[in-house]
Amino acid sequence: MSKRLLVEQKHTKAGIEFIKEGLEEFGIEKKQTIKTMLLVEEVLVKLREHAKDPDENICIILNKRFGRVYVNLSLRGEKFQFIYGHTIEEVLDQENDDLQSAQEKEEKIIRDVLLKANEERLRYKNKNNMNLVEITVQKNPHAMVLHTMLALIAAIVIGVLMKVFVPSGVNEALNNTIFTSISTMFLNALKMIVGPVVFFSIACCISQFGDLKEAGRIGGKVMGFYLLTTVLAILTATGVFELLKPGNPELAAKLAGDAATVSVSDVSISIKDTIVGIIPANFVKPFLDSNMMQLIFLAVLIGIALEKIGEHSRLLKDIFEACNDLFLKITVMLVRFIPVATFCSIVSVVLKTGPDVLLSMLAMLGTFAVGIVAMIIVYCILLGVIGRLNPIPFLKKYSPTMLQVFGMASSNAAIIVNMDACENKLGISKKIYSLSIPLGATVNMDGTCIYLVIFGMALARVFGVDINGGMMLSMFFSVFVLSVGAPGVPGAGLVCLSVLLTQLNVPLAGIGLVMGLDSLLGMMRAMSNSLGDVTASLIVAKSEKKLDMEKYFYRPTLLTVLPFIGAFAARLVFIVGDGVAWLYKSLFFIKRPERFNSKEEDEFALYEKPQKAERVPRGISYSLLLFVIGMVAVLYFVLLVAFN
């Protein structure tokens, strides 16, 4: 659905009315319409300032694609810097020699600050001397989160009802035919584009570094922080387990030998194989296998080479950036189906999980959840101590993305939404997150570490296996290796757990207890893994001065504090005005004794309400007088503050 209009520059009011009517027709709420119209007016001013011909027509197009509305404005003119400065201070400090007056300077500053505040909704480019601006209209900024939460709740309710009232054979057929199929299709679609997104994103990122030493420094910081959080995750999980000690020894007799289907020898996870496997045998195989380590190696290699091929460098960079934009657009289309995928995944988990197994696993599951919460607290401490950042804006802004990652149940699939959160919500530079997020999805598996430690030690306790100091050290090293080299295949968590149990001399029958909840555990692991990746990106970006503090902290804080300050100021003015009115009433109005005629004095007289004696003439309205006095007091206060 689209609407198009050509309007002369001197008649832009007609274009503005056209856009307003179009947004109402597309069902955009009033609040979002007002915000969009404000942006449209400022963008039109920008386009007219840099127009080639004052008589040139402005092309206005309204598009609705995949539930989103876009306003496209185009006008012929030379390429210009669409948004000046990165902060309010930078805008104020820049020289504006072309401005004729202080008023024009002030208007330009306000315009630039407004456009900067809505930068994530604006997209500018110049093509063939045609300035093009696209404004994304947000129907509801929190719609995706709300839909995902509703899908999650509905899935739990429907799954429980089906488990209770529908025969198990029907549930199994529905699960295998519908729910599992839809969930698998969605994950396959994400995995299909994850490889190209990672490759082109990292290649473009590396090619932007003029100095390769900078890229090496950033990469070293990222890897160092990942190693730190991995060690902290192992220690945190151990502490949580020793505190809660889950694992009932009575469960050993109830476990079935479902673990026979899990083969330890299926996947190689040694450090040597992981390092050797980084370099692919051919260029195409990493894309076919979605091998993240090999894709990262190829992307870094090509990104470095792009700077060394001379005149062809610019052309290839443009091609790579275009490919990156292409796959990101595809991602936007796919991400809209997250609520559907979440619904199907959760229903599948509920149908696979029996009530007896669920109760048996409740203690282990609760311990795992406590371990993840404890790791979140560790991340907050690292943000405050190392990054010198307030963790509250981070948790507030990233929590909707955490819910999306939970529904995906895959660290690799979550790369795309994490990169989007880094840029549009947290203000992290593309140079940082384009490298840190894909790398973290491969080597930084904090959630997997917590999972292996808690369930490995819990199952050892179930089967009566005593873990001494030497075995614990060996387990820590194994968990570290398993988390870094965890294979990207279905059931990888169970495979890694089976390897750990074999090392601890724990019967593999314990896998049968975990197998029913592996999908839910995978969701929790992916959420924790992604949280660690974004935390590392934040800290590294802050250390490299590539974090937009205005987007991360200053702007959200002001939006939170200013309404409070405004309400407090209004309340203060009200109290002052009310005090003045009370004082005036006390000084100018005096109550006098009220006298009634007795029945004896006037038995048949009509009763009349006694009147108060007043010092103020009755012609002057009491309310109006108080209002005038309050207004005078307030105006005096405002003028006093303004001139001082």
Secondary structure as GFF3:
##gff-version 3
##sequence-region A 1 644
A	DSSP	beta_strand	2	8	.	.	.	ID=ss1
A	DSSP	three_ten_helix	9	11	.	.	.	ID=ss2
A	DSSP	alpha_helix	12	25	.	.	.	ID=ss3
A	DSSP	alpha_helix	30	49	.	.	.	ID=ss4
A	DSSP	beta_strand	57	65	.	.	.	ID=ss5
A	DSSP	beta_strand	68	76	.	.	.	ID=ss6
A	DSSP	alpha_helix	88	93	.	.	.	ID=ss7
A	DSSP	alpha_helix	102	117	.	.	.	ID=ss8
A	DSSP	three_ten_helix	119	121	.	.	.	ID=ss9
A	DSSP	beta_strand	122	126	.	.	.	ID=ss10
A	DSSP	beta_strand	130	137	.	.	.	ID=ss11
A	DSSP	alpha_helix	143	165	.	.	.	ID=ss12
A	DSSP	alpha_helix	168	174	.	.	.	ID=ss13
A	DSSP	pi_helix	175	179	.	.	.	ID=ss14
A	DSSP	alpha_helix	180	208	.	.	.	ID=ss15
A	DSSP	alpha_helix	212	244	.	.	.	ID=ss16
A	DSSP	three_ten_helix	249	254	.	.	.	ID=ss17
A	DSSP	three_ten_helix	258	261	.	.	.	ID=ss18
A	DSSP	three_ten_helix	264	266	.	.	.	ID=ss19
A	DSSP	alpha_helix	271	276	.	.	.	ID=ss20
A	DSSP	alpha_helix	285	289	.	.	.	ID=ss21
A	DSSP	alpha_helix	292	306	.	.	.	ID=ss22
A	DSSP	three_ten_helix	310	312	.	.	.	ID=ss23
A	DSSP	alpha_helix	313	335	.	.	.	ID=ss24
A	DSSP	alpha_helix	338	352	.	.	.	ID=ss25
A	DSSP	alpha_helix	355	385	.	.	.	ID=ss26
A	DSSP	alpha_helix	391	408	.	.	.	ID=ss27
A	DSSP	alpha_helix	415	424	.	.	.	ID=ss28
A	DSSP	alpha_helix	430	443	.	.	.	ID=ss29
A	DSSP	alpha_helix	446	462	.	.	.	ID=ss30
A	DSSP	alpha_helix	469	484	.	.	.	ID=ss31
A	DSSP	alpha_helix	492	503	.	.	.	ID=ss32
A	DSSP	three_ten_helix	508	510	.	.	.	ID=ss33
A	DSSP	alpha_helix	511	515	.	.	.	ID=ss34
A	DSSP	alpha_helix	518	543	.	.	.	ID=ss35
A	DSSP	alpha_helix	549	549	.	.	.	ID=ss36
A	DSSP	pi_helix	550	554	.	.	.	ID=ss37
A	DSSP	alpha_helix	555	588	.	.	.	ID=ss38
A	DSSP	alpha_helix	622	643	.	.	.	ID=ss39
###
